[in-house]
Amino acid sequence: MRPTNKPSVLANERFMKSEEAQRLLCYTDKKSFWDFVHAQGVPCVRLNARRILFDRAAVEAWLGRRTIGKGASL
């Protein structure tokens, strides 16, 4: 099967690839990002040993639960 340039059905409005989640969480270093994901329990979907997607709504809800202070939200 030939690879295509079409975006994956899964990586659409609902799901983010790791690069997009990394930008959302303000990480520039991949290793630090993955250390943070594993240590803090950032919600993600593991499709196989090398493929992980992030549900946008789940990550935003997770961030909202970690928000400190009055009126702070995403």
C-alpha positions as CSV (number, residue, x, y, z in Angstrom):
1,M,0.0,0.0,0.0
2,R,1.3,3.4,-0.9
3,P,1.5,6.1,1.7
4,T,-0.6,9.1,1.1
5,N,-0.5,12.7,2.1
6,K,-4.1,12.6,3.4
7,P,-4.5,13.3,7.1
8,S,-5.3,10.2,9.1
9,V,-9.0,9.6,9.9
10,L,-8.0,9.5,13.6
11,A,-5.9,12.6,13.6
12,N,-8.7,15.1,12.9
13,E,-10.6,17.6,15.0
14,R,-11.1,15.2,17.9
15,F,-7.6,13.7,18.1
16,M,-4.2,15.3,18.2
17,K,-0.8,13.8,17.3
18,S,1.9,14.0,19.9
19,E,3.5,17.1,18.2
20,E,0.3,19.1,18.6
21,A,-0.2,18.0,22.2
22,Q,3.4,18.9,22.8
23,R,2.8,22.5,21.5
24,L,-0.5,22.8,23.5
25,L,1.4,21.9,26.7
26,C,4.2,24.3,25.8
27,Y,7.0,21.8,25.6
28,T,9.8,22.2,23.1
29,D,11.8,19.1,24.1
30,K,10.3,15.7,23.2
31,K,12.0,13.8,26.0
32,S,10.7,16.3,28.6
33,F,7.2,16.2,27.0
34,W,7.1,12.4,27.2
35,D,8.5,12.3,30.8
36,F,5.7,14.8,31.7
37,V,3.0,12.7,30.0
38,H,4.0,9.6,31.8
39,A,4.6,11.2,35.2
40,Q,1.5,13.3,35.3
41,G,-1.0,11.0,33.6
42,V,-1.9,13.1,30.6
43,P,-4.9,11.3,29.0
44,C,-3.9,9.6,25.7
45,V,-4.9,6.7,23.5
46,R,-2.2,4.1,22.8
47,L,-2.9,2.5,19.4
48,N,0.2,0.3,19.4
49,A,3.8,0.4,20.8
50,R,4.8,3.4,18.6
51,R,1.5,5.3,18.0
52,I,-0.2,7.5,20.6
53,L,-3.0,10.0,20.0
54,F,-4.4,12.6,22.4
55,D,-8.1,13.2,22.6
56,R,-8.4,17.0,22.5
57,A,-11.4,17.2,24.8
58,A,-9.9,14.9,27.4
59,V,-6.6,16.8,27.5
60,E,-8.5,20.1,27.8
61,A,-10.6,18.7,30.6
62,W,-7.5,17.4,32.3
63,L,-5.9,20.8,32.1
64,G,-9.1,22.4,33.5
65,R,-9.0,20.1,36.5
66,R,-5.4,21.3,37.2
67,T,-6.2,25.0,36.9
68,I,-5.5,27.0,40.1
69,G,-7.2,30.3,41.0
70,K,-10.6,32.0,40.5
71,G,-12.0,32.3,37.0
72,A,-9.1,30.5,35.4
73,S,-10.2,28.2,32.6
74,L,-9.4,27.2,29.1
